[in-house]
Amino acid sequence: MSILQHTARELLGSLESREVSSVELTQACLDRIREVDERVGAFLRVNEDRALAQAADVDSRRAQRKPVGRLAGLPVAVKDVLCDREELTTCASRMLANFRPPYDSTVVAKLKSADAVLLGRTNMDEFAMGGSTENSAFQLTHNPWDLQCTPGGSSGGAAAAVAAAMAPLSIGTDTGGSIRQPAGLCGVVGMKPTYGRVSRYGLVAFASSLDQVGPLAQTVGDAALLLETIAGHDARDSTSLDLPAPRFSATVDEPLQGLRIGWAREHFAAGLDPEVEAAAREALAVYESLGANVREISLPHGKYGVATYYVIAPSEASSNLARYDGVHFGYRTDEQAMLSELAEERRRLESAKDQAGLQNLDTVLVRMYRRTRAEGFGPEVKRRIMLGTYALSAGYYDAYYLKALQVRRLIRQDFDRAFEQVDLIAGPITAAPAFKLGEMAGDPLSMYLVDLYTVSANLAGIPGLCLPCGRTKSGLPIGLQLQAPALEEERLFRGARMYERATTWHLDRAPL
Amino acid sequence: MGITRQEIEKVALLARLQLSDPELDTMSNELAQIVGYVDQLAEVNTEGIAPMAHAIELENVFESDQVGESLSRERALANAPHHNSIGYLVPAVLGD
Protein backbone atom coordinates (compact mmCIF):
# COMPACT_ATOMS: atom_id res chain seq x y z
CA MET A 1 0.00 0.00 0.00
CA SER A 2 2.71 2.47 0.98
CA ILE A 3 4.16 2.72 -2.51
CA LEU A 4 0.74 3.80 -3.80
CA GLN A 5 0.68 6.78 -1.42
CA HIS A 6 3.20 8.50 -3.64
CA THR A 7 2.28 10.85 -6.43
CA ALA A 8 2.82 9.78 -10.02
CA ARG A 9 5.60 12.35 -10.38
CA GLU A 10 7.37 10.94 -7.32
CA LEU A 11 6.91 7.41 -8.62
CA LEU A 12 8.33 8.41 -12.00
CA GLY A 13 11.43 9.73 -10.20
CA SER A 14 11.77 6.45 -8.28
CA LEU A 15 11.40 4.48 -11.50
CA GLU A 16 14.00 6.60 -13.25
CA SER A 17 16.50 6.21 -10.40
CA ARG A 18 15.59 2.50 -10.31
CA GLU A 19 14.71 2.59 -6.62
CA VAL A 20 11.46 0.98 -7.68
CA SER A 21 10.82 -1.27 -10.67
CA SER A 22 7.76 -0.96 -12.83
CA VAL A 23 6.95 -4.61 -12.13
CA GLU A 24 6.90 -3.88 -8.36
CA LEU A 25 4.73 -0.82 -8.87
CA THR A 26 2.38 -2.55 -11.29
CA GLN A 27 2.10 -5.54 -8.97
CA ALA A 28 1.24 -3.19 -6.10
CA CYS A 29 -1.61 -1.74 -8.18
CA LEU A 30 -2.83 -5.19 -9.17
CA ASP A 31 -2.70 -6.34 -5.52
CA ARG A 32 -4.63 -3.27 -4.45
CA ILE A 33 -7.23 -3.91 -7.17
CA ARG A 34 -7.62 -7.49 -5.91
CA GLU A 35 -7.92 -6.20 -2.36
CA VAL A 36 -10.55 -3.51 -2.84
CA ASP A 37 -12.15 -3.57 -6.27
CA GLU A 38 -14.65 -6.25 -5.40
CA ARG A 39 -16.17 -3.59 -3.13
CA VAL A 40 -15.58 -0.56 -5.38
CA GLY A 41 -16.21 -1.93 -8.88
CA ALA A 42 -14.05 0.64 -10.66
CA PHE A 43 -12.65 -1.72 -13.28
CA LEU A 44 -14.64 -3.53 -15.94
CA ARG A 45 -11.59 -5.56 -16.92
CA VAL A 46 -8.04 -5.81 -15.62
CA ASN A 47 -5.37 -7.27 -17.86
CA GLU A 48 -2.75 -8.50 -15.37
CA ASP A 49 -0.61 -10.42 -17.86
CA ARG A 50 -0.38 -7.60 -20.33
CA ALA A 51 0.31 -5.00 -17.63
CA LEU A 52 3.09 -7.06 -16.07
CA ALA A 53 4.60 -7.79 -19.49
CA GLN A 54 4.64 -4.07 -20.35
CA ALA A 55 6.19 -3.32 -16.95
CA ALA A 56 8.87 -5.99 -17.38
CA ASP A 57 9.67 -4.64 -20.85
CA VAL A 58 10.16 -1.11 -19.47
CA ASP A 59 12.31 -2.42 -16.62
CA SER A 60 14.56 -4.33 -18.96
CA ARG A 61 14.97 -1.39 -21.33
CA ARG A 62 15.81 0.87 -18.37
CA ALA A 63 18.33 -1.62 -17.07
CA GLN A 64 19.99 -1.64 -20.50
CA ARG A 65 19.89 2.18 -20.61
CA LYS A 66 17.79 2.12 -23.75
CA PRO A 67 15.47 5.07 -24.42
CA VAL A 68 12.05 4.92 -22.74
CA GLY A 69 8.92 7.05 -23.02
CA ARG A 70 7.99 9.90 -20.71
CA LEU A 71 5.59 7.87 -18.52
CA ALA A 72 7.79 4.78 -18.68
CA GLY A 73 6.56 2.20 -16.21
CA LEU A 74 3.74 4.23 -14.66
CA PRO A 75 0.41 2.39 -14.44
CA VAL A 76 -2.56 4.14 -16.04
CA ALA A 77 -6.23 3.08 -16.06
CA VAL A 78 -8.27 3.86 -19.19
CA LYS A 79 -12.00 4.58 -19.40
CA ASP A 80 -13.67 1.92 -21.52
CA VAL A 81 -14.57 4.41 -24.26
CA LEU A 82 -11.17 4.79 -25.97
CA CYS A 83 -10.29 2.25 -28.64
CA ASP A 84 -7.40 -0.11 -27.94
CA ARG A 85 -6.73 -2.70 -30.60
CA GLU A 86 -5.55 -5.20 -28.02
CA GLU A 87 -8.61 -4.84 -25.75
CA LEU A 88 -12.37 -4.97 -25.83
CA THR A 89 -13.87 -1.47 -25.89
CA THR A 90 -17.45 -1.72 -24.61
CA CYS A 91 -18.54 1.78 -23.53
CA ALA A 92 -20.27 -0.17 -20.74
CA SER A 93 -22.97 -1.08 -23.29
CA ARG A 94 -24.43 -4.42 -24.31
CA MET A 95 -24.26 -2.97 -27.84
CA LEU A 96 -20.45 -3.17 -27.80
CA ALA A 97 -19.99 -6.03 -25.31
CA ASN A 98 -17.79 -7.93 -27.79
CA PHE A 99 -16.31 -5.05 -29.76
CA ARG A 100 -12.59 -5.33 -30.52
CA PRO A 101 -11.45 -2.11 -32.18
CA PRO A 102 -9.41 -2.57 -35.35
CA TYR A 103 -7.18 0.38 -34.40
CA ASP A 104 -5.86 2.36 -31.41
CA SER A 105 -7.32 5.71 -30.43
CA THR A 106 -4.70 8.45 -30.55
CA VAL A 107 -4.78 8.79 -26.74
CA VAL A 108 -4.12 5.07 -26.25
CA ALA A 109 -1.40 5.14 -28.92
CA LYS A 110 0.27 8.06 -27.12
CA LEU A 111 0.11 6.24 -23.78
CA LYS A 112 1.66 3.18 -25.38
CA SER A 113 4.45 5.17 -26.99
CA ALA A 114 5.04 6.93 -23.65
CA ASP A 115 5.57 3.40 -22.21
CA ALA A 116 2.72 3.73 -19.71
CA VAL A 117 1.54 0.44 -18.25
CA LEU A 118 -2.12 -0.05 -19.19
CA LEU A 119 -3.76 -1.65 -16.14
CA GLY A 120 -7.26 -2.14 -17.42
CA ARG A 121 -10.51 -0.51 -18.42
CA THR A 122 -12.71 1.48 -16.08
CA ASN A 123 -16.48 1.50 -15.65
CA MET A 124 -18.65 4.35 -16.89
CA ASP A 125 -22.21 5.32 -17.67
CA GLU A 126 -23.22 3.64 -20.93
CA PHE A 127 -21.77 5.68 -23.82
CA ALA A 128 -20.73 8.26 -21.19
CA MET A 129 -24.35 9.32 -20.67
CA GLY A 130 -25.00 9.93 -17.00
CA GLY A 131 -23.59 11.36 -13.81
CA SER A 132 -23.46 8.38 -11.46
CA THR A 133 -22.02 5.43 -13.45
CA GLU A 134 -25.30 3.65 -12.62
CA ASN A 135 -26.11 3.55 -16.34
CA SER A 136 -23.35 0.99 -16.95
CA ALA A 137 -24.87 -2.14 -18.46
CA PHE A 138 -22.42 -4.28 -16.52
CA GLN A 139 -21.87 -3.20 -12.91
CA LEU A 140 -22.22 -0.52 -10.27
CA THR A 141 -19.24 1.49 -9.09
CA HIS A 142 -19.18 2.57 -5.44
CA ASN A 143 -17.67 5.74 -4.03
CA PRO A 144 -14.50 4.74 -2.13
CA TRP A 145 -15.33 7.30 0.60
CA ASP A 146 -18.75 5.79 1.24
CA LEU A 147 -19.65 2.60 -0.57
CA GLN A 148 -23.37 3.45 -0.35
CA CYS A 149 -22.77 6.51 -2.51
CA THR A 150 -22.21 6.99 -6.22
CA PRO A 151 -18.73 7.93 -7.44
CA GLY A 152 -20.36 10.34 -9.89
CA GLY A 153 -20.04 9.90 -13.62
CA SER A 154 -19.75 9.26 -16.34
CA SER A 155 -16.04 8.62 -15.56
CA GLY A 156 -17.00 7.10 -12.18
CA GLY A 157 -14.69 4.11 -12.54
CA ALA A 158 -11.78 6.37 -13.51
CA ALA A 159 -12.26 8.59 -10.44
CA ALA A 160 -12.86 5.69 -8.04
CA ALA A 161 -9.73 3.89 -9.29
CA VAL A 162 -7.58 6.88 -8.32
CA ALA A 163 -9.47 7.62 -5.08
CA ALA A 164 -9.02 4.03 -3.90
CA ALA A 165 -5.31 4.10 -4.85
CA MET A 166 -5.71 1.33 -7.42
CA ALA A 167 -4.06 3.47 -10.13
CA PRO A 168 -1.94 6.61 -9.78
CA LEU A 169 -3.23 7.96 -13.10
CA SER A 170 -6.42 7.50 -15.00
CA ILE A 171 -7.94 8.68 -18.29
CA GLY A 172 -11.51 10.00 -18.43
CA THR A 173 -13.72 11.85 -20.85
CA ASP A 174 -15.84 14.92 -20.21
CA THR A 175 -18.84 15.95 -22.32
CA GLY A 176 -20.80 17.85 -19.66
CA GLY A 177 -18.69 17.36 -16.54
CA SER A 178 -17.90 13.64 -16.72
CA ILE A 179 -14.29 14.04 -15.52
CA ARG A 180 -14.67 16.97 -13.12
CA GLN A 181 -17.87 15.88 -11.34
CA PRO A 182 -16.68 12.35 -10.41
CA ALA A 183 -13.29 13.82 -9.45
CA GLY A 184 -15.14 16.15 -7.08
CA LEU A 185 -17.36 13.45 -5.60
CA CYS A 186 -14.37 11.10 -5.14
CA GLY A 187 -11.91 13.70 -3.80
CA VAL A 188 -9.34 13.54 -6.62
CA VAL A 189 -8.08 15.93 -9.30
CA GLY A 190 -9.82 15.83 -12.69
CA MET A 191 -9.27 18.10 -15.63
CA LYS A 192 -11.11 18.81 -18.90
CA PRO A 193 -8.80 20.50 -21.41
CA THR A 194 -9.75 23.11 -24.00
CA TYR A 195 -11.86 21.56 -26.75
CA GLY A 196 -9.42 20.39 -29.43
CA ARG A 197 -6.41 20.05 -27.11
CA VAL A 198 -6.60 16.24 -27.07
CA SER A 199 -7.42 14.20 -30.16
CA ARG A 200 -10.81 12.51 -30.25
CA TYR A 201 -9.67 9.98 -32.88
CA GLY A 202 -10.75 6.57 -31.63
CA LEU A 203 -12.84 8.02 -28.81
CA VAL A 204 -16.31 6.50 -29.17
CA ALA A 205 -18.40 9.58 -29.93
CA PHE A 206 -21.19 10.83 -27.68
CA ALA A 207 -21.57 14.56 -28.50
CA SER A 208 -18.75 15.44 -30.84
CA SER A 209 -18.71 19.22 -30.34
CA LEU A 210 -18.43 18.77 -26.55
CA ASP A 211 -16.41 15.56 -25.93
CA GLN A 212 -12.87 15.94 -24.58
CA VAL A 213 -10.43 13.43 -23.10
CA GLY A 214 -8.56 14.42 -19.93
CA PRO A 215 -6.58 13.25 -16.89
CA LEU A 216 -7.57 12.16 -13.37
CA ALA A 217 -4.93 11.89 -10.64
CA GLN A 218 -4.29 12.44 -6.94
CA THR A 219 -2.54 15.76 -7.48
CA VAL A 220 -2.52 18.72 -9.85
CA GLY A 221 1.08 18.03 -10.92
CA ASP A 222 0.20 14.45 -11.85
CA ALA A 223 -2.76 15.64 -13.92
CA ALA A 224 -0.42 18.09 -15.70
CA LEU A 225 2.01 15.25 -16.44
CA LEU A 226 -0.72 13.05 -17.90
CA LEU A 227 -2.26 15.84 -19.98
CA GLU A 228 1.05 16.77 -21.60
CA THR A 229 1.44 13.13 -22.62
CA ILE A 230 -1.92 12.84 -24.39
CA ALA A 231 -2.31 16.39 -25.81
CA GLY A 232 -1.23 17.61 -29.23
CA HIS A 233 -2.30 18.00 -32.81
CA ASP A 234 -3.64 15.01 -34.70
CA ALA A 235 -4.46 15.22 -38.41
CA ARG A 236 -6.98 12.40 -37.94
CA ASP A 237 -9.24 14.65 -35.83
CA SER A 238 -10.26 17.70 -37.88
CA THR A 239 -11.22 19.56 -34.68
CA SER A 240 -7.78 19.01 -33.15
CA LEU A 241 -5.95 22.28 -32.55
CA ASP A 242 -2.72 22.68 -34.49
CA LEU A 243 -0.68 23.87 -31.52
CA PRO A 244 2.22 22.34 -29.61
CA ALA A 245 1.40 20.71 -26.27
CA PRO A 246 3.28 22.67 -23.57
CA ARG A 247 5.16 20.82 -20.80
CA PHE A 248 2.57 21.64 -18.14
CA SER A 249 4.40 19.62 -15.47
CA ALA A 250 7.51 21.80 -15.87
CA THR A 251 5.68 24.99 -14.86
CA VAL A 252 2.93 23.73 -12.57
CA ASP A 253 4.84 24.50 -9.37
CA GLU A 254 5.38 28.18 -10.26
CA PRO A 255 2.82 30.37 -8.45
CA LEU A 256 0.97 33.03 -10.45
CA GLN A 257 1.78 36.61 -9.50
CA GLY A 258 -1.08 39.09 -9.22
CA LEU A 259 -3.68 36.35 -9.71
CA ARG A 260 -7.27 37.57 -10.09
CA ILE A 261 -9.92 35.03 -9.10
CA GLY A 262 -13.58 35.54 -9.91
CA TRP A 263 -16.51 33.85 -8.22
CA ALA A 264 -19.83 33.92 -10.04
CA ARG A 265 -22.77 35.00 -7.90
CA GLU A 266 -24.88 32.50 -9.88
CA HIS A 267 -22.70 29.65 -8.50
CA PHE A 268 -23.50 30.62 -4.91
CA ALA A 269 -27.28 30.86 -5.27
CA ALA A 270 -30.26 28.96 -3.88
CA GLY A 271 -29.97 25.18 -3.88
CA LEU A 272 -26.32 25.10 -2.86
CA ASP A 273 -25.59 22.73 0.04
CA PRO A 274 -24.39 24.80 3.03
CA GLU A 275 -21.33 22.62 3.69
CA VAL A 276 -20.33 22.84 0.01
CA GLU A 277 -20.83 26.60 0.04
CA ALA A 278 -18.72 26.98 3.18
CA ALA A 279 -15.89 24.91 1.69
CA ALA A 280 -15.94 26.88 -1.57
CA ARG A 281 -15.91 30.22 0.30
CA GLU A 282 -13.06 28.96 2.46
CA ALA A 283 -11.15 28.11 -0.73
CA LEU A 284 -11.63 31.69 -1.94
CA ALA A 285 -10.25 32.88 1.41
CA VAL A 286 -7.20 30.66 0.90
CA TYR A 287 -6.58 32.36 -2.44
CA GLU A 288 -6.89 35.75 -0.77
CA SER A 289 -4.37 34.71 1.84
CA LEU A 290 -2.03 33.77 -1.01
CA GLY A 291 -2.23 37.31 -2.33
CA ALA A 292 -4.84 36.77 -5.02
CA ASN A 293 -7.40 39.43 -5.76
CA VAL A 294 -10.80 37.74 -5.33
CA ARG A 295 -13.86 39.44 -6.78
CA GLU A 296 -17.47 38.77 -7.65
CA ILE A 297 -18.41 38.31 -11.30
CA SER A 298 -21.57 37.35 -13.16
CA LEU A 299 -22.28 34.62 -15.71
CA PRO A 300 -25.90 35.57 -16.41
CA HIS A 301 -26.63 32.86 -18.99
CA GLY A 302 -25.15 30.05 -16.91
CA LYS A 303 -28.59 29.19 -15.59
CA TYR A 304 -29.57 28.16 -19.14
CA GLY A 305 -26.55 25.83 -19.42
CA VAL A 306 -28.37 22.63 -18.52
CA ALA A 307 -31.29 23.36 -20.87
CA THR A 308 -28.88 24.24 -23.69
CA TYR A 309 -26.77 21.17 -23.05
CA TYR A 310 -29.74 18.80 -22.96
CA VAL A 311 -30.74 19.95 -26.44
CA ILE A 312 -27.28 19.96 -28.04
CA ALA A 313 -25.77 16.83 -26.47
CA PRO A 314 -28.75 14.51 -27.17
CA SER A 315 -29.07 15.92 -30.71
CA GLU A 316 -25.45 15.08 -31.46
CA ALA A 317 -25.82 11.75 -29.67
CA SER A 318 -28.87 10.74 -31.69
CA SER A 319 -26.84 11.33 -34.84
CA ASN A 320 -23.63 9.68 -33.58
CA LEU A 321 -25.41 6.61 -32.24
CA ALA A 322 -27.24 6.03 -35.53
CA ARG A 323 -24.20 3.93 -36.51
CA TYR A 324 -25.28 1.12 -34.16
CA ASP A 325 -27.45 -0.68 -36.66
CA GLY A 326 -26.60 -4.32 -36.01
CA VAL A 327 -24.86 -4.58 -39.38
CA HIS A 328 -21.33 -3.22 -39.30
CA PHE A 329 -20.27 -4.05 -35.75
CA GLY A 330 -21.76 -4.60 -32.34
CA TYR A 331 -24.86 -6.42 -31.22
CA ARG A 332 -27.58 -7.75 -33.54
CA THR A 333 -30.98 -9.06 -32.45
CA ASP A 334 -31.82 -12.73 -33.00
CA GLU A 335 -32.94 -12.83 -36.64
CA GLN A 336 -35.28 -15.82 -36.39
CA ALA A 337 -37.13 -14.36 -33.40
CA MET A 338 -37.34 -11.02 -35.17
CA LEU A 339 -38.76 -12.57 -38.37
CA SER A 340 -41.37 -14.61 -36.49
CA GLU A 341 -42.43 -11.56 -34.49
CA LEU A 342 -42.94 -9.62 -37.69
CA ALA A 343 -44.82 -12.49 -39.40
CA GLU A 344 -47.09 -12.83 -36.37
CA GLU A 345 -47.88 -9.11 -36.41
CA ARG A 346 -48.66 -9.28 -40.13
CA ARG A 347 -51.06 -12.22 -39.61
CA ARG A 348 -52.84 -10.37 -36.85
CA LEU A 349 -53.24 -7.21 -38.92
CA GLU A 350 -54.41 -9.20 -41.96
CA SER A 351 -57.06 -11.11 -40.02
CA ALA A 352 -58.24 -7.79 -38.55
CA LYS A 353 -58.20 -6.30 -42.09
CA ASP A 354 -56.23 -3.38 -40.65
CA GLN A 355 -54.99 -1.75 -43.87
CA ALA A 356 -53.39 1.23 -42.10
CA GLY A 357 -51.60 -1.09 -39.69
CA LEU A 358 -50.27 -3.18 -42.57
CA GLN A 359 -49.14 -0.04 -44.36
CA ASN A 360 -47.21 1.08 -41.28
CA LEU A 361 -45.71 -2.30 -40.43
CA ASP A 362 -41.91 -2.17 -40.25
CA THR A 363 -39.94 -3.67 -43.12
CA VAL A 364 -37.58 -6.49 -42.16
CA LEU A 365 -34.54 -4.21 -42.10
CA VAL A 366 -36.24 -1.47 -40.10
CA ARG A 367 -37.45 -4.04 -37.57
CA MET A 368 -33.95 -5.48 -37.34
CA TYR A 369 -32.53 -2.02 -36.57
CA ARG A 370 -35.29 -1.27 -34.05
CA ARG A 371 -35.03 -4.54 -32.15
CA THR A 372 -31.24 -4.46 -32.21
CA ARG A 373 -31.21 -0.97 -30.70
CA ALA A 374 -34.03 -1.73 -28.25
CA GLU A 375 -32.07 -4.70 -26.89
CA GLY A 376 -28.58 -3.23 -27.15
CA PHE A 377 -29.12 0.17 -25.52
CA GLY A 378 -30.09 0.88 -21.90
CA PRO A 379 -32.87 3.27 -20.80
CA GLU A 380 -30.77 6.46 -20.50
CA VAL A 381 -29.22 6.04 -23.94
CA LYS A 382 -32.69 5.47 -25.43
CA ARG A 383 -34.00 8.55 -23.63
CA ARG A 384 -31.23 10.72 -25.06
CA ILE A 385 -31.63 9.33 -28.56
CA MET A 386 -35.38 10.04 -28.37
CA LEU A 387 -34.79 13.54 -27.00
CA GLY A 388 -32.25 14.37 -29.70
CA THR A 389 -34.34 12.91 -32.49
CA TYR A 390 -37.30 14.95 -31.24
CA ALA A 391 -35.26 18.17 -31.04
CA LEU A 392 -33.94 17.69 -34.58
CA SER A 393 -37.24 16.59 -36.14
CA ALA A 394 -39.24 18.73 -38.55
CA GLY A 395 -41.06 21.55 -36.81
CA TYR A 396 -38.83 21.59 -33.71
CA TYR A 397 -35.38 22.22 -35.15
CA ASP A 398 -35.58 26.04 -34.90
CA ALA A 399 -37.27 26.11 -31.52
CA TYR A 400 -34.82 23.73 -29.87
CA TYR A 401 -31.58 22.97 -31.69
CA LEU A 402 -31.01 26.32 -33.37
CA LYS A 403 -32.13 28.21 -30.27
CA ALA A 404 -29.75 26.18 -28.11
CA LEU A 405 -26.84 26.96 -30.45
CA GLN A 406 -27.60 30.68 -30.07
CA VAL A 407 -27.75 30.46 -26.27
CA ARG A 408 -24.49 28.52 -26.42
CA ARG A 409 -22.84 31.59 -27.93
CA LEU A 410 -24.29 33.80 -25.19
CA ILE A 411 -22.81 31.45 -22.58
CA ARG A 412 -19.44 31.72 -24.31
CA GLN A 413 -19.74 35.53 -24.42
CA ASP A 414 -20.39 35.59 -20.65
CA PHE A 415 -17.06 33.83 -20.14
CA ASP A 416 -15.27 36.13 -22.60
CA ARG A 417 -16.50 39.15 -20.62
CA ALA A 418 -15.66 37.61 -17.26
CA PHE A 419 -12.12 36.75 -18.35
CA GLU A 420 -11.52 40.40 -19.21
CA GLN A 421 -11.73 41.03 -15.46
CA VAL A 422 -10.31 37.86 -13.90
CA ASP A 423 -7.75 35.15 -14.70
CA LEU A 424 -9.60 32.17 -13.26
CA ILE A 425 -13.16 31.49 -12.12
CA ALA A 426 -13.56 29.47 -8.92
CA GLY A 427 -16.64 27.82 -7.44
CA PRO A 428 -18.21 24.56 -6.32
CA ILE A 429 -18.13 21.64 -8.79
CA THR A 430 -21.59 20.40 -7.77
CA ALA A 431 -24.29 21.84 -5.52
CA ALA A 432 -24.09 18.83 -3.19
CA PRO A 433 -21.66 16.04 -2.29
CA ALA A 434 -22.01 12.44 -3.51
CA PHE A 435 -25.56 11.13 -3.42
CA LYS A 436 -26.69 7.62 -2.54
CA LEU A 437 -26.73 4.94 -5.22
CA GLY A 438 -30.30 4.62 -6.49
CA GLU A 439 -31.34 8.00 -5.09
CA MET A 440 -31.95 9.58 -8.51
CA ALA A 441 -33.36 6.45 -10.19
CA GLY A 442 -36.53 7.24 -12.09
CA ASP A 443 -35.93 10.99 -12.04
CA PRO A 444 -33.87 11.84 -15.13
CA LEU A 445 -34.41 15.60 -14.90
CA SER A 446 -33.03 15.82 -11.33
CA MET A 447 -30.03 13.80 -12.50
CA TYR A 448 -29.48 16.27 -15.36
CA LEU A 449 -29.60 19.23 -12.97
CA VAL A 450 -26.51 17.88 -11.15
CA ASP A 451 -24.58 19.16 -14.19
CA LEU A 452 -25.44 22.79 -13.46
CA TYR A 453 -21.89 24.01 -12.75
CA THR A 454 -20.05 21.81 -15.24
CA VAL A 455 -21.84 21.95 -18.62
CA SER A 456 -20.97 25.57 -19.40
CA ALA A 457 -17.25 24.80 -19.81
CA ASN A 458 -18.08 22.19 -22.45
CA LEU A 459 -20.50 24.48 -24.25
CA ALA A 460 -17.91 27.29 -24.28
CA GLY A 461 -14.98 24.94 -25.00
CA ILE A 462 -12.86 26.26 -22.11
CA PRO A 463 -10.71 24.17 -19.75
CA GLY A 464 -11.90 23.31 -16.25
CA LEU A 465 -10.31 21.51 -13.34
CA CYS A 466 -11.68 20.09 -10.11
CA LEU A 467 -9.60 19.50 -6.99
CA PRO A 468 -10.49 18.53 -3.42
CA CYS A 469 -11.28 21.47 -1.10
CA GLY A 470 -12.95 19.95 1.93
CA ARG A 471 -15.10 17.23 3.39
CA THR A 472 -18.60 17.14 4.77
CA LYS A 473 -19.32 16.24 8.40
CA SER A 474 -20.20 12.78 7.14
CA GLY A 475 -16.76 12.55 5.50
CA LEU A 476 -17.64 12.96 1.82
CA PRO A 477 -15.23 14.93 -0.39
CA ILE A 478 -16.08 18.42 -1.65
CA GLY A 479 -14.64 19.64 -4.94
CA LEU A 480 -13.50 23.09 -6.05
CA GLN A 481 -13.84 23.90 -9.73
CA LEU A 482 -11.48 26.30 -11.47
CA GLN A 483 -12.10 27.47 -15.03
CA ALA A 484 -9.74 29.32 -17.37
CA PRO A 485 -9.99 30.87 -20.84
CA ALA A 486 -9.48 28.61 -23.86
CA LEU A 487 -5.88 27.35 -24.18
CA GLU A 488 -4.88 28.61 -20.72
CA GLU A 489 -4.31 25.16 -19.23
CA GLU A 490 -0.94 26.23 -17.90
CA ARG A 491 -2.57 29.04 -15.91
CA LEU A 492 -5.25 26.62 -14.69
CA PHE A 493 -2.71 24.07 -13.44
CA ARG A 494 -0.52 26.68 -11.78
CA GLY A 495 -3.48 28.36 -10.10
CA ALA A 496 -4.80 25.01 -8.88
CA ARG A 497 -1.36 23.99 -7.60
CA MET A 498 -1.13 27.21 -5.53
CA TYR A 499 -4.27 26.14 -3.64
CA GLU A 500 -3.15 22.54 -3.36
CA ARG A 501 0.21 23.52 -1.91
CA ALA A 502 -1.50 25.70 0.72
CA THR A 503 -3.91 22.94 1.84
CA THR A 504 -3.82 19.25 2.74
CA TRP A 505 -7.06 17.87 1.31
CA HIS A 506 -5.20 16.08 -1.49
CA LEU A 507 -3.26 14.07 1.10
CA ASP A 508 -6.38 12.45 2.58
CA ARG A 509 -7.15 8.94 1.38
CA ALA A 510 -10.45 7.13 1.19
CA PRO A 511 -10.88 4.80 4.22
CA LEU A 512 -10.73 1.47 2.43
CA MET B 1 -46.23 21.67 -23.88
CA GLY B 2 -47.30 18.03 -23.88
CA ILE B 3 -45.96 15.41 -26.25
CA THR B 4 -48.60 13.15 -27.76
CA ARG B 5 -48.36 9.39 -27.90
CA GLN B 6 -48.44 9.63 -31.72
CA GLU B 7 -45.46 11.99 -31.71
CA ILE B 8 -43.50 9.64 -29.47
CA GLU B 9 -44.28 6.70 -31.76
CA LYS B 10 -43.12 8.72 -34.77
CA VAL B 11 -39.89 9.77 -33.04
CA ALA B 12 -39.23 6.16 -31.99
CA LEU B 13 -39.52 5.10 -35.63
CA LEU B 14 -37.22 7.92 -36.78
CA ALA B 15 -34.74 6.90 -34.07
CA ARG B 16 -35.03 3.23 -35.09
CA LEU B 17 -36.01 2.17 -31.58
CA GLN B 18 -38.67 -0.40 -30.80
CA LEU B 19 -40.47 0.63 -27.62
CA SER B 20 -43.06 -1.44 -25.76
CA ASP B 21 -46.37 0.12 -24.66
CA PRO B 22 -45.18 0.73 -21.10
CA GLU B 23 -41.91 2.16 -22.44
CA LEU B 24 -43.84 4.51 -24.72
CA ASP B 25 -45.84 5.73 -21.70
CA THR B 26 -42.77 6.28 -19.56
CA MET B 27 -40.93 7.94 -22.42
CA SER B 28 -43.86 10.31 -23.10
CA ASN B 29 -43.89 11.43 -19.49
CA GLU B 30 -40.13 11.81 -19.17
CA LEU B 31 -39.69 13.63 -22.47
CA ALA B 32 -42.57 15.96 -21.64
CA GLN B 33 -40.87 16.80 -18.34
CA ILE B 34 -37.45 17.37 -19.94
CA VAL B 35 -38.82 19.33 -22.88
CA GLY B 36 -40.86 21.39 -20.42
CA TYR B 37 -37.62 22.29 -18.66
CA VAL B 38 -35.81 23.02 -21.93
CA ASP B 39 -38.66 25.32 -22.98
CA GLN B 40 -37.17 28.01 -20.72
CA LEU B 41 -34.73 28.74 -23.57
CA ALA B 42 -37.63 30.56 -25.25
CA GLU B 43 -37.30 33.41 -22.73
CA VAL B 44 -33.73 34.23 -23.87
CA ASN B 45 -33.47 37.02 -26.41
CA THR B 46 -31.29 35.58 -29.18
CA GLU B 47 -32.08 38.06 -31.90
CA GLY B 48 -29.06 38.59 -34.10
CA ILE B 49 -26.98 35.97 -32.24
CA ALA B 50 -25.17 33.63 -34.61
CA PRO B 51 -25.55 29.94 -33.72
CA MET B 52 -22.39 28.42 -32.25
CA ALA B 53 -21.98 24.86 -33.48
CA HIS B 54 -18.47 24.27 -32.23
CA ALA B 55 -16.51 25.40 -29.22
CA ILE B 56 -13.43 26.34 -31.22
CA GLU B 57 -14.58 27.63 -34.55
CA LEU B 58 -12.01 26.27 -36.98
CA GLU B 59 -12.76 26.62 -40.68
CA ASN B 60 -11.47 24.87 -43.75
CA VAL B 61 -9.25 22.28 -42.14
CA PHE B 62 -7.48 20.47 -44.95
CA GLU B 63 -5.53 17.26 -44.91
CA SER B 64 -2.73 16.51 -47.33
CA ASP B 65 -3.89 14.23 -50.13
CA GLN B 66 -1.74 11.24 -49.37
CA VAL B 67 -2.54 7.58 -49.53
CA GLY B 68 -2.40 6.21 -46.02
CA GLU B 69 -2.96 2.90 -44.36
CA SER B 70 -6.50 1.58 -44.49
CA LEU B 71 -8.24 -1.35 -42.86
CA SER B 72 -8.02 -4.69 -44.59
CA ARG B 73 -11.35 -6.24 -45.54
CA GLU B 74 -10.78 -8.93 -42.97
CA ARG B 75 -10.24 -6.47 -40.12
CA ALA B 76 -13.12 -4.27 -41.23
CA LEU B 77 -15.49 -7.23 -41.20
CA ALA B 78 -14.15 -8.81 -38.03
CA ASN B 79 -16.65 -7.13 -35.70
CA ALA B 80 -19.72 -7.62 -37.91
CA PRO B 81 -22.40 -9.74 -36.22
CA HIS B 82 -22.96 -11.62 -39.49
CA HIS B 83 -20.63 -11.62 -42.47
CA ASN B 84 -18.94 -13.82 -45.05
CA SER B 85 -15.53 -13.36 -46.66
CA ILE B 86 -16.81 -10.58 -48.95
CA GLY B 87 -19.14 -8.38 -46.94
CA TYR B 88 -21.82 -7.81 -44.33
CA LEU B 89 -24.86 -10.08 -44.33
CA VAL B 90 -28.38 -8.82 -43.59
CA PRO B 91 -31.80 -10.49 -43.85
CA ALA B 92 -33.30 -10.61 -47.36
CA VAL B 93 -34.43 -7.12 -48.35
CA LEU B 94 -35.96 -7.59 -51.81
CA GLY B 95 -39.48 -8.96 -52.04
CA ASP B 96 -40.29 -7.52 -48.65
Interface residues (C-beta under 8 A of the other chain):
Chain A: N98 F99 R100 P102 Y103 T194 Y195 G196 S209 L210 A235 S238 T239 L241 H301 Y304 V306 A307 T308 Y310 V311 S318 A322 D325 G326 V327 H328 F329 G330 Y331 R332 E335 M338 L339 D362 T363 V364 L365 V366 R367 M368 Y369 R370 R371 R373 A374 F377 K382 R383 I385 M386 L387 T389 Y390 S393 A399 Y400 L402 K403 A404 L405 Q406 V407 R408 R409 L410 R412 P444 L445 Y448 N458 L459 A460 G461 I462 A486
Chain B: I3 E7 I8 K10 V11 A12 L13 L14 A15 R16 L17 Q18 L19 E23 M27 E30 L31 Q33 I34 V35 Y37 V38 Q40 L41 A42 V44 T46 I49 A50 P51 M52 A53 H54 A55 I56 L58 V61 E63 S64 L71 R75 A76 A78 N79 A80 P81 H82 Y88 V90 P91 A92 V93 D96
